C-alpha cells in the first residue's frame, strides 16, 4: 500500500507539472493564432492510451511517462517533421510569426513553472503557516551524529550561527541543504564562537554513507512500545527517560552514551510518566540496548515537557504573499547553487544526479498534502530551470536561437535548426541515461 501512495503522489505531481507547462506554450500559441496540432500528457510513441480531436488540436494521453508535449505547426521540434517544413510557410505556422511572438510562446512553459511554484508557496504559507524552533531557544545545541560532519569538526551540542554569512535564526527543513551547499559555517560551542570550513567534495563524502541528516534536533529518549520478549517491563509506553545511573540524561544521545558504558548491567533510572517523575530499574543488554521500541515526540509534546519553545506564525492572505515569494526565491537560488555544484567536477556532485527513481523516492509513503505541495513546488522550479538550459531540444535552446535572431536580425536556417535539434536531442537522451543510470547503480550497490 505504501508504494501505491508514493506512486499516486509521484504521478499526480508529474501530470500536474507537465500539463501546466505545456499549457504555458499552448495558450500564447493560440493567442497569436498559431495552429497547435497536438497536446499530449506523456509521449505517444507509436500509439496513445486516449485521444480526442477538438477543432484543429488532438488532445491525448501517451503511454510513455517521460514528459509531455505540444506539437505546434511549422516548428522544428522533437517530431522532426521535415515534410511540413519543406512546404511554403503558412500564416498559422510558428515560423511565420514575428520573433517576439515565438519567444513568448517558447518562454510560456517555464514561466508557468515559476509562477506555479510561487503560487504554491504562497498558498502553503496561508494554509499551514510556520512552526519552528528558534536557534536561540536551542540551549543545548543540535544532534550531530553524521560521521562526515564529525570528521569536519562538528559536535553534538553545537549551535549553528551562520552559513556563508547568512544568519541562521531557526531550525527547519532547509538547514541541511544550506549546510550541503555552504562553504563556511560559524558555530557556537561551550559559549565560544568557531568557524568551520566545509569541504568542496562534501556531497561525494556523504554519498558513501547511509542516508541521514547532517544535523538534527536533539530529542528525548521516549518509549513507544514494550515488546513481549523485553526484560524492561517496568517501562511503559510514553515514558521519557530523564536520568539513568544517577546521571542526567535529557536527550537520546546522552542515554545512548550511558548505555554504551554499562553493557549487561541493571541501572537505576528516572522517567517522566503522566507528568510525574517515576524511579525504575532498567536492564541493559550486551548490545547496549534496552530491548524496547522508541520514537520521536511531536513538537507540542516537546514543548509541554519543557524541551523547546515552539514558535508558531500564521499568515493572513495578504501577509502570505511576500512570505511565499521569499520562499520561492530562496528555493530558486538554492537550486541554482545545486546546479553549479553539479557542473563543478571538484565537488563530485554529478555522481548524485538522479532520474525518475530519485524523484519517486522523495515522495513519502504516507499521504500529506503539505509535503505533496512542497515537493511539487520544488519540482516545478527544477523543471523550469532545467528547461531554460541552452540545449537545443529544450525550451532554452529555442530561446537562445530566437534571441540571436532578435539581436542580429538574422534567422538561422531550417537546416541548421534541424541539425541543432538532433544534437540537442542526443545530448538530452545522454543526460537522461546518465541520471537514470545513476539511479540503477545506486539501487545495485545500495547507496
Backbone torsions as a table, in degrees:
resi	resn	phi	psi	omega
1	UNK	NA	-36.5	-178.7
2	UNK	-61.2	-42.4	-178.9
3	UNK	-67.9	-29.8	177.3
4	UNK	-66.1	-42.1	178.9
5	UNK	-64.7	-43.8	177.9
6	UNK	-60.0	-46.2	-177.6
7	UNK	-65.5	-38.3	179.8
8	UNK	-63.3	-42.9	177.9
9	UNK	-65.2	-43.9	179.5
10	UNK	-59.2	-48.3	-176.9
11	UNK	-67.5	-42.2	-179.9
12	UNK	-64.6	-45.0	180.0
13	UNK	-63.6	-47.9	-178.9
14	UNK	-61.4	-44.0	-178.6
15	UNK	-63.8	-43.7	179.5
16	UNK	-60.1	-45.7	-177.7
17	UNK	-66.4	-41.3	-178.9
18	UNK	-65.8	-48.3	-177.7
19	UNK	-60.9	-45.3	-178.7
20	UNK	-68.7	-36.8	176.9
21	UNK	-61.4	-47.3	-178.7
22	UNK	-68.7	-31.8	174.1
23	UNK	-62.2	-31.5	177.3
24	UNK	-61.6	-29.4	174.4
25	UNK	-85.8	-40.0	-173.0
26	UNK	-63.8	-48.0	-173.8
27	UNK	-63.5	-51.0	177.9
28	UNK	-65.2	-31.2	177.3
29	UNK	-60.7	-45.5	179.5
30	UNK	-68.0	-36.6	179.0
31	UNK	-62.9	-34.0	179.4
32	UNK	-93.2	16.6	176.4
33	UNK	56.4	43.8	175.9
34	UNK	-102.9	131.9	-176.3
35	UNK	-72.2	130.7	174.6
36	UNK	-110.2	114.2	-175.0
37	UNK	-80.4	-36.5	-177.3
38	UNK	-140.7	146.6	172.5
39	UNK	-135.4	108.8	-172.5
40	UNK	-126.6	135.0	164.6
41	UNK	-90.4	121.8	-174.5
42	UNK	70.3	166.4	-174.7
43	UNK	-92.4	138.2	-176.8
44	UNK	-103.3	49.1	-179.8
45	UNK	-58.4	117.2	-179.1
46	UNK	73.0	-42.0	179.3
47	UNK	-154.9	164.9	179.3
48	UNK	-122.1	156.6	178.0
49	UNK	-77.6	-41.1	178.8
50	UNK	-141.4	145.5	174.0
51	UNK	-159.7	147.4	177.8
52	UNK	-152.8	131.7	180.0
53	UNK	-94.1	124.6	177.1
54	UNK	-124.1	114.3	-175.3
55	UNK	65.8	-129.2	-177.5
56	UNK	-93.2	-1.4	-173.9
57	UNK	-113.1	134.2	173.9
58	UNK	-95.9	120.2	178.4
59	UNK	-101.7	136.9	-178.0
60	UNK	-162.7	173.9	175.7
61	UNK	-123.0	121.4	177.9
62	UNK	-84.2	177.8	-177.1
63	UNK	-100.5	-13.6	-175.5
64	UNK	-103.2	103.6	-172.8
65	UNK	-81.7	59.9	178.9
66	UNK	-110.1	9.6	-179.2
67	UNK	147.4	-152.1	177.8
68	UNK	-161.0	179.8	-178.4
69	UNK	-164.6	158.1	164.4
70	UNK	-117.5	134.0	177.3
71	UNK	-99.1	111.9	-177.1
72	UNK	-101.7	129.8	-177.7
73	UNK	-58.0	136.8	175.2
74	UNK	72.2	26.8	179.2
75	UNK	-123.5	133.7	176.9
76	UNK	-81.6	106.3	-178.1
77	UNK	-134.1	-159.7	-176.3
78	UNK	-66.0	-15.8	178.2
79	UNK	-72.9	-22.8	179.6
80	UNK	49.1	48.8	-177.3
81	UNK	-79.9	82.5	-175.9
82	UNK	-70.7	-29.2	-179.0
83	UNK	-64.0	-44.3	179.0
84	UNK	-65.0	-40.4	-178.0
85	UNK	-69.7	-21.3	179.6
86	UNK	-77.1	-17.4	-179.7
87	UNK	-82.0	161.2	177.8
88	UNK	-61.1	142.7	179.7
89	UNK	-59.7	140.1	178.1
90	UNK	-109.0	154.3	-176.2
91	UNK	-59.1	-28.6	-177.6
92	UNK	-86.5	-0.6	-175.8
93	UNK	-87.2	152.5	178.9
94	UNK	-56.2	-43.4	-175.6
95	UNK	-68.7	-15.3	-179.5
96	UNK	-89.9	-9.2	-176.1
97	UNK	-84.7	154.0	177.1
98	UNK	-58.7	153.8	-176.0
99	UNK	-59.6	-36.5	-177.9
100	UNK	-67.1	-34.3	176.6
101	UNK	-69.7	-41.4	178.1
102	UNK	-63.3	-35.7	179.4
103	UNK	-65.7	-42.8	179.1
104	UNK	-63.3	-41.7	178.6
105	UNK	-60.6	-43.6	-177.1
106	UNK	-72.3	-30.7	179.8
107	UNK	-83.7	-8.9	-175.7
108	UNK	-60.3	-40.4	-176.5
109	UNK	-64.2	-51.0	-178.4
110	UNK	-69.2	-32.0	177.0
111	UNK	-60.5	-44.2	177.4
112	UNK	-63.2	-40.1	178.9
113	UNK	-58.4	-46.6	-178.3
114	UNK	-69.5	-42.4	178.5
115	UNK	-61.9	-43.5	179.3
116	UNK	-58.2	-46.0	-179.3
117	UNK	-59.5	-45.3	-179.2
118	UNK	-66.3	-38.1	177.8
119	UNK	-63.5	-41.9	179.1
120	UNK	-62.8	-44.8	-179.4
121	UNK	-64.9	-36.4	175.9
122	UNK	-64.6	-45.1	179.0
123	UNK	-62.8	-39.2	179.3
124	UNK	-67.3	-39.1	177.8
125	UNK	-62.2	-40.7	180.0
126	UNK	-70.4	-42.6	-174.2
127	UNK	-79.5	-38.3	-172.0
128	UNK	-111.9	-22.7	-176.2
129	UNK	63.3	-153.4	-179.7
130	UNK	-130.1	140.0	170.1
131	UNK	-134.5	119.5	-173.8
132	UNK	-153.7	167.7	174.5
133	UNK	-106.6	121.7	177.6
134	UNK	-66.7	137.1	-178.8
135	UNK	-58.7	-31.3	179.4
136	UNK	-66.7	-24.6	-179.5
137	UNK	-88.3	-3.8	178.7
138	UNK	-89.2	75.7	-172.6
139	UNK	-58.7	-31.9	-176.1
140	UNK	-104.0	13.8	174.7
141	UNK	74.4	-164.7	-174.4
142	UNK	-103.4	159.7	172.5
143	UNK	-87.3	122.5	-179.8
144	UNK	-130.6	96.9	-178.9
145	UNK	-112.3	-2.3	-179.8
146	UNK	-67.8	122.2	-176.9
147	UNK	-56.7	-36.3	179.4
148	UNK	-65.8	-42.6	178.9
149	UNK	-65.1	-39.9	177.5
150	UNK	-63.3	-39.0	179.4
151	UNK	-65.3	-37.5	179.7
152	UNK	-66.6	-31.5	179.0
153	UNK	133.1	3.8	178.8
154	UNK	-82.5	152.3	177.8
155	UNK	-137.8	151.4	173.4
156	UNK	-59.4	135.4	-176.5
157	UNK	104.5	-13.6	177.2
158	UNK	-67.7	143.7	170.4
159	UNK	-107.0	131.9	178.1
160	UNK	-88.5	119.4	-177.8
161	UNK	-91.8	-42.8	-179.0
162	UNK	-157.0	155.0	175.8
163	UNK	-127.6	118.0	-177.1
164	UNK	52.5	39.6	177.2
165	UNK	84.7	-9.7	179.3
166	UNK	-87.0	120.3	-178.4
167	UNK	-66.2	131.7	178.5
168	UNK	-98.4	109.1	-174.7
169	UNK	-99.7	-16.4	-179.0
170	UNK	-147.2	154.1	174.9
171	UNK	-89.9	121.5	177.1
172	UNK	-148.3	-175.3	-175.3
173	UNK	-67.6	-16.1	-175.3
174	UNK	-84.5	-13.9	-171.2
175	UNK	-65.1	-35.8	-179.6
176	UNK	-67.1	-39.5	178.4
177	UNK	-67.7	-37.7	177.8
178	UNK	-63.6	-37.0	177.7
179	UNK	-66.7	-41.3	-179.9
180	UNK	-61.1	-38.4	-177.0
181	UNK	-92.3	-5.0	-176.5
182	UNK	-77.9	159.2	176.9
183	UNK	-111.8	-32.0	-176.5
184	UNK	-142.5	127.7	-177.1
185	UNK	-121.9	129.3	176.2
186	UNK	-101.5	128.8	-177.7
187	UNK	-125.4	163.9	171.5
188	UNK	-117.2	127.1	179.9
189	UNK	-134.7	119.7	-179.6
190	UNK	53.9	39.2	176.6
191	UNK	84.4	-7.7	-179.5
192	UNK	-106.7	146.4	179.6
193	UNK	-93.8	134.4	178.1
194	UNK	-132.2	157.8	176.3
195	UNK	-119.0	129.7	179.9
196	UNK	-116.6	130.3	177.3
197	UNK	-87.7	129.5	179.3
198	UNK	-86.1	135.8	-179.7
199	UNK	-68.7	146.5	-176.9
200	UNK	-67.2	-26.8	-179.1
201	UNK	-101.5	32.9	-177.4
202	UNK	-57.4	-43.4	-178.3
203	UNK	-59.9	-42.4	179.8
204	UNK	-65.5	-41.5	178.4
205	UNK	-62.7	-41.7	-179.4
206	UNK	-67.6	-31.0	-177.5
207	UNK	-66.0	-19.5	-178.1
208	UNK	-86.4	0.6	179.0
209	UNK	-112.0	166.8	171.0
210	UNK	-63.9	149.2	-178.0
211	UNK	-62.5	141.4	178.7
212	UNK	178.3	158.4	-178.8
213	UNK	-69.7	153.5	175.4
214	UNK	-71.8	-43.3	176.8
215	UNK	-134.0	159.0	-179.7
216	UNK	-148.7	162.5	175.9
217	UNK	-74.6	140.2	179.8
218	UNK	-75.7	126.8	-176.0
219	UNK	-113.3	153.9	173.8
220	UNK	-75.8	164.9	176.0
221	UNK	-84.6	100.1	-175.4
222	UNK	-110.9	128.6	-179.6
223	UNK	-83.4	131.4	177.1
224	UNK	-108.4	-30.7	179.9
225	UNK	-160.3	153.3	177.6
226	UNK	-113.9	106.7	178.5
227	UNK	-60.2	154.6	-177.9
228	UNK	-57.2	-37.0	-175.8
229	UNK	-84.2	-4.3	-177.7
230	UNK	-66.9	143.4	177.2
231	UNK	-87.9	-9.6	-176.1
232	UNK	-95.7	66.2	-178.6
233	UNK	-75.2	-12.9	177.9
234	UNK	-72.0	-22.6	177.9
235	UNK	-79.4	153.6	179.2
236	UNK	-133.0	153.7	174.8
237	UNK	-54.9	141.1	-179.4
238	UNK	81.5	-0.3	172.4
239	UNK	-65.5	143.4	175.1
240	UNK	-123.7	117.4	-179.1
241	UNK	-74.7	128.4	179.5
242	UNK	-121.2	-11.4	178.1
243	UNK	-154.6	144.8	178.2
244	UNK	-151.4	132.3	-177.5
245	UNK	56.8	34.8	178.2
246	UNK	78.0	2.4	-179.1
247	UNK	-108.0	134.3	175.7
248	UNK	-57.8	136.7	-178.8
249	UNK	-142.8	71.7	-175.6
250	UNK	-68.3	-30.7	-174.1
251	UNK	-119.6	159.4	178.7
252	UNK	-54.9	-44.1	-176.6
253	UNK	-64.4	-30.4	177.3
254	UNK	-72.2	-41.5	176.3
255	UNK	-61.8	-43.4	-179.1
256	UNK	-59.7	-41.6	180.0
257	UNK	-64.9	-40.1	179.4
258	UNK	-67.8	-41.1	178.9
259	UNK	-62.8	-41.4	179.3
260	UNK	-61.3	-29.1	-178.1
261	UNK	-89.7	-2.4	-175.5
262	UNK	-136.5	47.6	-179.7
263	UNK	-63.7	136.2	176.4
264	UNK	75.8	13.5	-177.4
265	UNK	-112.3	158.7	171.6
266	UNK	-103.0	125.7	-172.3
267	UNK	-125.1	146.9	172.3
268	UNK	-75.1	144.5	179.9
269	UNK	-145.0	163.6	175.3
270	UNK	-126.6	132.3	178.5
271	UNK	-123.5	154.6	170.6
272	UNK	-91.0	120.4	-179.2
273	UNK	-135.5	120.4	-177.6
274	UNK	54.1	42.7	176.3
275	UNK	67.8	16.3	177.0
276	UNK	-126.4	151.5	175.5
277	UNK	-81.7	128.4	-177.6
278	UNK	-127.4	125.5	177.0
279	UNK	-79.2	138.9	179.1
280	UNK	-141.8	168.9	171.5
281	UNK	-110.6	135.5	177.7
282	UNK	-121.6	142.9	-179.8
283	UNK	-105.2	121.5	-179.7
284	UNK	-95.9	125.3	179.6
285	UNK	-82.8	-179.6	-175.5
286	UNK	-70.2	-12.8	176.4
287	UNK	-94.7	11.5	-179.6
288	UNK	63.2	35.0	179.1
289	UNK	-125.1	163.6	179.7
290	UNK	-99.7	-5.5	179.2
291	UNK	68.9	33.2	177.8
292	UNK	-126.9	167.0	175.2
293	UNK	-95.1	134.9	179.1
294	UNK	-127.2	162.1	-179.5
295	UNK	-157.2	-179.2	-178.6
296	UNK	-94.4	154.2	178.0
297	UNK	-98.0	152.2	176.6
298	UNK	-70.5	165.2	-178.0
299	UNK	-59.4	-38.0	-179.1
300	UNK	-64.8	-40.7	179.2
301	UNK	-66.2	-40.5	178.6
302	UNK	-62.7	-38.3	179.0
303	UNK	-69.5	-39.8	-179.4
304	UNK	-63.9	-36.0	179.1
305	UNK	-80.6	-5.1	176.9
306	UNK	86.7	15.6	-179.8
307	UNK	-77.0	-46.2	-177.2
308	UNK	-140.4	154.3	170.5
309	UNK	-96.4	118.9	-177.3
310	UNK	-90.1	118.6	178.1
311	UNK	-88.7	129.9	-179.4
312	UNK	-122.1	135.7	-179.4
313	UNK	-133.6	119.6	175.0
314	UNK	-108.0	149.6	-176.0
315	UNK	-123.9	137.5	169.8
316	UNK	-73.2	174.4	-175.8
317	UNK	-58.2	-49.6	-176.8
318	UNK	-72.9	-30.1	176.6
319	UNK	-67.7	-32.1	-176.5
320	UNK	-70.8	-20.2	-176.7
321	UNK	-64.6	-55.7	178.7
322	UNK	-65.5	-31.7	178.2
323	UNK	-64.5	-46.2	179.5
324	UNK	-65.3	-39.6	178.6
325	UNK	-63.3	-41.0	179.6
326	UNK	-64.4	-41.8	178.4
327	UNK	-64.1	-43.6	178.6
328	UNK	-61.5	-41.7	178.8
329	UNK	-62.5	-43.7	179.6
330	UNK	-62.3	-41.4	179.5
331	UNK	-67.3	-39.0	179.6
332	UNK	-64.7	-46.8	178.7
333	UNK	-65.7	-38.4	179.5
334	UNK	-64.2	-40.2	179.2
335	UNK	-69.6	-33.5	174.9
336	UNK	-61.1	-40.3	177.4
337	UNK	-65.6	-37.3	178.4
338	UNK	-63.1	-42.6	178.1
339	UNK	-62.1	-39.8	178.8
340	UNK	-60.9	-40.7	178.0
341	UNK	-64.6	-40.9	-178.0
342	UNK	-63.2	-38.5	-177.8
343	UNK	-86.1	1.4	175.6
344	UNK	-99.2	108.3	-176.0
345	UNK	-58.7	-27.3	-177.9
346	UNK	-63.8	-31.5	-178.2
347	UNK	-76.6	-22.5	-175.2
348	UNK	58.1	20.4	-178.9
349	UNK	-68.7	-19.7	179.6
350	UNK	-60.3	-23.2	179.1
351	UNK	-66.4	-20.7	-176.7
352	UNK	-99.7	4.9	176.1
353	UNK	-62.6	130.2	-177.5
354	UNK	-119.6	164.4	179.0
355	UNK	-109.7	-140.6	-175.3
356	UNK	-66.3	-33.4	178.5
357	UNK	-65.6	-39.1	179.0
358	UNK	-64.8	-40.7	178.0
359	UNK	-65.5	-43.9	178.8
360	UNK	-56.8	-41.0	-174.0
361	UNK	-75.1	-13.0	178.2
362	UNK	-80.8	-13.2	176.5
363	UNK	-80.5	140.0	-178.6
364	UNK	-74.8	163.3	-179.6
365	UNK	-85.3	-4.6	173.1
366	UNK	-121.3	148.3	-173.3
367	UNK	-79.4	127.3	174.7
368	UNK	-141.1	116.4	-179.3
369	UNK	-63.6	-34.6	179.5
370	UNK	-63.2	-45.9	178.7
371	UNK	-67.0	-42.2	-179.6
372	UNK	-57.4	-48.9	-177.3
373	UNK	-69.1	-34.1	178.2
374	UNK	-64.4	-44.5	178.5
375	UNK	-66.3	-42.8	-179.2
376	UNK	-61.5	-40.9	178.3
377	UNK	-63.0	-42.9	179.1
378	UNK	-64.8	-43.0	178.8
379	UNK	-64.0	-34.4	178.8
380	UNK	-64.5	-40.8	175.9
381	UNK	-64.5	-44.3	179.5
382	UNK	-60.1	-44.7	-179.9
383	UNK	-62.7	-41.4	179.5
384	UNK	-64.5	-46.5	-179.2
385	UNK	-64.6	-46.5	-178.5
386	UNK	-61.4	-38.7	-179.8
387	UNK	-71.1	-18.2	178.3
388	UNK	-85.0	-8.6	178.6
389	UNK	-59.8	137.1	-175.4
390	UNK	-75.1	59.8	179.5
391	UNK	-112.6	121.7	174.9
392	UNK	-53.8	141.6	-173.9
393	UNK	94.4	-17.0	170.5
394	UNK	-104.3	164.0	179.2
395	UNK	-56.7	-38.7	-179.5
396	UNK	-61.2	-32.8	177.4
397	UNK	-67.1	-44.6	177.4
398	UNK	-62.7	-42.0	179.5
399	UNK	-61.5	-40.7	180.0
400	UNK	-58.8	-46.0	-179.1
401	UNK	-70.6	-33.8	178.7
402	UNK	-68.9	-39.0	177.1
403	UNK	-64.1	-39.1	176.3
404	UNK	-60.4	-43.0	-179.4
405	UNK	-64.6	-42.9	-178.7
406	UNK	-65.7	-41.9	-177.0
407	UNK	-73.9	-44.4	-174.9
408	UNK	-88.3	-21.1	-175.9
409	UNK	79.2	5.1	-179.6
410	UNK	-115.8	128.8	179.8
411	UNK	-90.8	128.1	176.4
412	UNK	-59.3	146.2	-178.5
413	UNK	-67.4	156.1	178.2
414	UNK	-60.7	-36.1	179.9
415	UNK	-64.2	-42.6	177.9
416	UNK	-62.2	-44.3	-179.0
417	UNK	-65.2	-37.1	177.1
418	UNK	-62.8	-45.3	179.5
419	UNK	-65.7	-41.2	179.0
420	UNK	-63.8	-39.3	179.1
421	UNK	-62.5	-40.4	179.7
422	UNK	-66.3	-43.5	177.6
423	UNK	-61.9	-44.7	179.6
424	UNK	-63.2	-38.9	179.7
425	UNK	-63.8	-42.6	177.7
426	UNK	-63.5	-42.5	179.2
427	UNK	-63.8	-41.6	-179.8
428	UNK	-64.8	-43.0	177.6
429	UNK	-62.3	-39.0	178.8
430	UNK	-62.4	-41.7	178.7
431	UNK	-65.3	-40.9	177.9
432	UNK	-63.5	-42.8	179.3
433	UNK	-64.9	-39.3	179.6
434	UNK	-65.1	-47.7	-177.7
435	UNK	-63.8	-46.7	-179.0
436	UNK	-74.9	-26.9	173.5
437	UNK	-65.4	-36.8	174.6
438	UNK	-60.1	-41.5	178.1
439	UNK	-59.7	-45.0	-178.4
440	UNK	-65.7	-42.0	179.9
441	UNK	-61.6	-44.9	180.0
442	UNK	-63.6	-36.5	179.2
443	UNK	-66.0	-35.2	-177.8
444	UNK	-74.6	-45.3	-176.3
445	UNK	-86.9	-9.6	174.3
446	UNK	87.8	14.6	175.0
447	UNK	-157.9	NA	NA
